[in-house]
């Protein structure tokens, strides 16, 4: 007996970038965020003549969070 399912119709997923492209973009976003953070640390060190030691762990952790959030846009 051949029956059709009586559930709501499934919508096809939108095609996103390939896995390789997504991985490259994720690395670029992470490195760009890391570069911005390091640039801010150096700028603060040169202008204010002190290093904000509380910010060093943040500069290292935030790029990972940003990259994972960027990657999850397509998952």
Secondary structure, 3 states (H helix, E strand, C coil): CCCCCCCCCCCCCCCCCCHHHHHHHHHHHHHHHHHHHHHHHHHHHHHHCCCCHHHHHHHHHHHHHHHHHHHCCCC
